[in-house]
Amino acid sequence: MAVECVGYLLEELRNEDAYAQFKKDMEDANIFIGSLIFVQELAEKVTEVVAPLRDSLDAVLVFP
C-alpha cells in the first residue's frame, strides 16, 4: 500500500505554475482537505478545481 500526501499553502495558488500543478494533483486525488480559506479569490480558485471532481472524490472536508 502506498499513500501520497500533497499540500499547498493557499497563497501558492496565486502562482500560475503552482495552480496548474494543483489542478493536475487534484485529477489524481481521492480526498481533498481544505482549511482556513478566508481569501475569496483563492476560495474561488479552489472551488473551480474541486467542485467538478467532487462526485468522484471519496471525501471532501473543508473547515475553518
LOSEZA-274753 format. One record per atom (N, C-alpha, C): chain; residue number from 0; y, x, z; residue in three letters. Coordinates in nm, 3 decimals. Each point is the difference from the previous one (the first is absolute). Example, Ala and Ser with C-alpha at 12.3 -4.5 7.8 and 13.67 -1.06 7.14 Angstrom:
<pts>
   kette    nr        c2        c1        c3   rest
       A     0    -0.569     1.319     0.780    Ala
       A     0     0.119    -0.089     0.000    Ala
       A     0     0.120     0.090     0.000    Ala
       A     1     0.105    -0.035    -0.072    Ser
       A     1     0.119     0.082     0.006    Ser
       A     1     0.109    -0.077     0.073    Ser
</pts>
This chain:
<pts>
   kette    nr        c2        c1        c3   rest
       A     0    -0.116     0.083     0.000    Met
       A     0     0.116    -0.083     0.000    Met
       A     0     0.124     0.089     0.000    Met
       A     1     0.100    -0.038    -0.077    Ala
       A     1     0.125     0.074    -0.005    Ala
       A     1     0.116    -0.097     0.017    Ala
       A     2     0.100     0.043     0.073    Val
       A     2     0.119    -0.081     0.022    Val
       A     2     0.121     0.086    -0.035    Val
       A     3     0.090    -0.056    -0.078    Glu
       A     3     0.123     0.070    -0.033    Glu
       A     3     0.116    -0.084     0.049    Glu
       A     4     0.091     0.064     0.068    Cys
       A     4     0.119    -0.069     0.052    Cys
       A     4     0.122     0.068    -0.060    Cys
       A     5     0.085    -0.079    -0.064    Val
       A     5     0.122     0.053    -0.061    Val
       A     5     0.117    -0.073     0.064    Val
       A     6     0.101     0.074     0.039    Gly
       A     6     0.115    -0.061     0.064    Gly
       A     6     0.131     0.042    -0.066    Gly
       A     7     0.097    -0.086     0.011    Tyr
       A     7     0.133     0.026    -0.056    Tyr
       A     7     0.106    -0.037     0.102    Tyr
       A     8     0.102     0.081     0.010    Leu
       A     8     0.120    -0.043     0.068    Leu
       A     8     0.076    -0.086    -0.099    Leu
       A     9     0.051    -0.112     0.043    Leu
       A     9     0.065    -0.091    -0.094    Leu
       A     9     0.111     0.066    -0.080    Leu
       A    10     0.074     0.088     0.063    Glu
       A    10     0.109     0.068    -0.071    Glu
       A    10    -0.051     0.078    -0.121    Glu
       A    11    -0.126     0.044     0.003    Glu
       A    11    -0.057     0.072    -0.113    Glu
       A    11    -0.005    -0.087    -0.125    Glu
       A    12    -0.009    -0.132     0.019    Leu
       A    12    -0.012    -0.090    -0.115    Leu
       A    12     0.129    -0.010    -0.081    Leu
       A    13     0.107     0.058     0.049    Arg
       A    13     0.124     0.008    -0.080    Arg
       A    13    -0.016     0.101    -0.114    Arg
       A    14    -0.089     0.095     0.018    Asn
       A    14    -0.029     0.101    -0.102    Asn
       A    14    -0.097    -0.061    -0.101    Asn
       A    15     0.036     0.004    -0.126    Glu
       A    15    -0.081    -0.065    -0.104    Glu
       A    15    -0.141     0.057    -0.011    Glu
       A    16    -0.014     0.131     0.017    Asp
       A    16    -0.134     0.061    -0.005    Asp
       A    16    -0.087    -0.048     0.115    Asp
       A    17     0.058    -0.007     0.119    Ala
       A    17    -0.075    -0.047     0.117    Ala
       A    17    -0.034    -0.149    -0.016    Ala
       A    18     0.093    -0.076    -0.056    Tyr
       A    18    -0.024    -0.143    -0.021    Tyr
       A    18    -0.114    -0.021    -0.101    Tyr
       A    19    -0.001     0.080    -0.106    Ala
       A    19    -0.108    -0.008    -0.099    Ala
       A    19    -0.134     0.036     0.063    Ala
       A    20     0.000     0.101     0.086    Gln
       A    20    -0.124     0.038     0.069    Gln
       A    20    -0.045    -0.110     0.096    Gln
       A    21     0.095    -0.064     0.067    Phe
       A    21    -0.032    -0.113     0.090    Phe
       A    21    -0.069    -0.112    -0.079    Phe
       A    22     0.055    -0.032    -0.117    Lys
       A    22    -0.062    -0.104    -0.084    Lys
       A    22    -0.142     0.040    -0.039    Lys
       A    23    -0.018     0.125    -0.039    Lys
       A    23    -0.132     0.048    -0.039    Lys
       A    23    -0.097    -0.005     0.117    Lys
       A    24     0.046     0.042     0.117    Asp
       A    24    -0.085    -0.002     0.119    Asp
       A    24    -0.039    -0.143     0.037    Asp
       A    25     0.091    -0.093    -0.017    Met
       A    25    -0.029    -0.139     0.035    Met
       A    25    -0.102    -0.063    -0.095    Met
       A    26    -0.006     0.047    -0.122    Glu
       A    26    -0.099    -0.052    -0.096    Glu
       A    26    -0.143     0.027     0.048    Glu
       A    27    -0.019     0.108     0.074    Asp
       A    27    -0.132     0.037     0.050    Asp
       A    27    -0.023    -0.040     0.146    Asp
       A    28     0.102    -0.057     0.063    Ala
       A    28    -0.008    -0.031     0.143    Ala
       A    28    -0.079    -0.128     0.026    Ala
       A    29    -0.056    -0.009     0.120    Asn
       A    29    -0.060    -0.126     0.039    Asn
       A    29     0.064    -0.055     0.126    Asn
       A    30     0.089     0.077     0.063    Ile
       A    30     0.074    -0.045     0.118    Ile
       A    30     0.144     0.049    -0.011    Ile
       A    31     0.095    -0.085     0.038    Phe
       A    31     0.140     0.041     0.008    Phe
       A    31     0.050    -0.031     0.141    Phe
       A    32     0.059     0.100     0.064    Ile
       A    32     0.062    -0.017     0.131    Ile
       A    32     0.144     0.047    -0.012    Ile
       A    33     0.093    -0.088     0.034    Gly
       A    33     0.141     0.034    -0.007    Gly
       A    33     0.067    -0.028     0.133    Gly
       A    34     0.102     0.077     0.031    Ser
       A    34     0.068    -0.014     0.127    Ser
       A    34     0.145     0.044    -0.013    Ser
       A    35     0.084    -0.065     0.077    Leu
       A    35     0.141     0.037     0.008    Leu
       A    35     0.070     0.001    -0.135    Leu
       A    36    -0.019    -0.107    -0.076    Ile
       A    36     0.065    -0.013    -0.131    Ile
       A    36     0.127    -0.081     0.018    Ile
       A    37     0.109     0.068     0.037    Phe
       A    37     0.125    -0.068     0.031    Phe
       A    37     0.102     0.002    -0.114    Phe
       A    38    -0.016     0.089    -0.094    Val
       A    38     0.096     0.013    -0.110    Val
       A    38    -0.046    -0.092    -0.114    Val
       A    39     0.083    -0.097    -0.034    Gln
       A    39    -0.036    -0.102    -0.099    Gln
       A    39    -0.044     0.061    -0.133    Gln
       A    40     0.074     0.098    -0.048    Glu
       A    40    -0.032     0.065    -0.128    Glu
       A    40    -0.142     0.057     0.001    Glu
       A    41    -0.037     0.065     0.109    Leu
       A    41    -0.132     0.060     0.010    Leu
       A    41    -0.108    -0.106     0.023    Leu
       A    42     0.032    -0.103     0.074    Ala
       A    42    -0.094    -0.111     0.020    Ala
       A    42    -0.032    -0.065    -0.134    Ala
       A    43     0.099    -0.014    -0.085    Glu
       A    43    -0.022    -0.059    -0.133    Glu
       A    43    -0.088     0.090    -0.086    Glu
       A    44     0.018     0.131     0.010    Lys
       A    44    -0.085     0.093    -0.076    Lys
       A    44    -0.146    -0.011     0.045    Lys
       A    45    -0.021    -0.006     0.130    Val
       A    45    -0.136    -0.013     0.053    Val
       A    45    -0.061    -0.133    -0.045    Val
       A    46     0.077    -0.107     0.011    Thr
       A    46    -0.048    -0.133    -0.040    Thr
       A    46    -0.036    -0.003    -0.147    Thr
       A    47     0.082     0.064    -0.082    Glu
       A    47    -0.024     0.005    -0.144    Glu
       A    47    -0.136     0.062    -0.034    Glu
       A    48    -0.041     0.098     0.080    Val
       A    48    -0.126     0.069    -0.024    Val
       A    48    -0.118    -0.072     0.067    Val
       A    49     0.019    -0.042     0.124    Val
       A    49    -0.111    -0.055     0.079    Val
       A    49    -0.033    -0.144    -0.035    Val
       A    50     0.101    -0.083    -0.026    Ala
       A    50    -0.023    -0.143    -0.024    Ala
       A    50    -0.101    -0.028    -0.112    Ala
       A    51     0.010     0.064    -0.115    Pro
       A    51    -0.098    -0.028    -0.105    Pro
       A    51    -0.144     0.042     0.035    Pro
       A    52    -0.013     0.091     0.095    Leu
       A    52    -0.132     0.052     0.038    Leu
       A    52    -0.057    -0.073     0.122    Leu
       A    53     0.079    -0.086     0.060    Arg
       A    53    -0.035    -0.061     0.128    Arg
       A    53    -0.138    -0.064     0.002    Arg
       A    54    -0.034    -0.075    -0.102    Asp
       A    54    -0.129    -0.069    -0.003    Asp
       A    54    -0.118     0.095    -0.017    Asp
       A    55     0.025     0.118    -0.053    Ser
       A    55    -0.110     0.095    -0.019    Ser
       A    55    -0.015     0.096     0.118    Ser
       A    56     0.096     0.000     0.091    Leu
       A    56    -0.008     0.087     0.118    Leu
       A    56    -0.086    -0.064     0.108    Leu
       A    57    -0.071     0.081     0.075    Asp
       A    57    -0.081    -0.051     0.111    Asp
       A    57     0.088    -0.042     0.117    Asp
       A    58     0.113     0.066     0.017    Ala
       A    58     0.090    -0.033     0.111    Ala
       A    58     0.141     0.045    -0.033    Ala
       A    59     0.096    -0.080     0.046    Val
       A    59     0.142     0.035    -0.009    Val
       A    59     0.059    -0.027     0.138    Val
       A    60     0.060     0.101     0.058    Leu
       A    60     0.061    -0.014     0.133    Leu
       A    60     0.140     0.058    -0.006    Leu
       A    61     0.099    -0.081     0.033    Val
       A    61     0.138     0.046     0.007    Val
       A    61     0.056    -0.048     0.133    Val
       A    62     0.051     0.092     0.078    Phe
       A    62     0.053    -0.036     0.130    Phe
       A    62     0.129     0.077     0.027    Phe
       A    63     0.086    -0.058     0.086    Pro
       A    63     0.126     0.068     0.031    Pro
       A    63    -0.017     0.118     0.093    Pro
</pts>
